[in-house]
Amino acid sequence: TQLLEQSPQFLSIQEGENLTVYCNSSSVFSSLQWYRQEPGEGPVLLVTVVTGGEVKKLKRLTFQFGDARKDSSLHITAAQPGDTGLYLCAGVHSTGNQFYFGTGTSLTVIP
Amino acid sequence: GAVVSQHPSRVICKSGTSVKIECRSLDFQATTMFWYRQFPKKSLMLMATSNEGSKATYEQGVEKDKFLINHASLTLSTLTVTSAHPEDSSFYICSAMSDRGKPNEKLFFGSGTQLSVL
């Protein structure tokens, strides 16, 4: 079961452009995390957001957690080819023990 | 930082055989481990949640008799794919949770196992 829906599913942009990836759910999550994954490897944690409305920045990446803790967004400024990868949001459901991943966004940045 | 070791990284087996995948937390105790399955360019699908010393909780649609999970210690969980068939071919990833229930709760991932069933 995947409770977290990401959009867009696929994204191909030119180097230097900005982009936003969305992670939405009808359920409340105690925290949400964002990962980036390369083919054949495990996901690598980028950030964890725990407070509704929280905004975190990691260089050119800006993460936001929705006020109701049901959604999150990832904004990348001036994308670079090195940003190419599969981006995944994930979180622990507030009423359970399971750790779910979003449906994923495959990003390709063209030089 | 915390490290999770998963092996083998790649396994090729004949149809009908069983394959065991190990997931170890190297420098922390993980009371909870998760097993995921992933298809190319797709997200991770949670298969089961494994708690040390108790039976795993399987997600709907996952056959517990086919995907046997054992979490006998705080640092080791295993996934055994029994009587593997070509449709079981996939990338399997484990993860281990540290500081469960605390504000700094984190999830660390193994590097994955690519299973190919001929």
Interface residues (C-beta under 8 A of the other chain):
Chain A: T1 Q2 Q6 S31 Q33 P39 G40 E41 G42 P43 V44 L45 T48 V50 L86 L88 A90 V92 N97 Q98 F99 Y100 F101 G102 T103 G104 S106
Chain B: V4 Q6 T32 F34 Y36 P40 K41 K42 S43 L44 M45 L46 T49 N51 T57 E59 Q60 F91 I93 S95 M97 P103 E105 K106 L107 F108 F109 G110 S111 G112 Q114
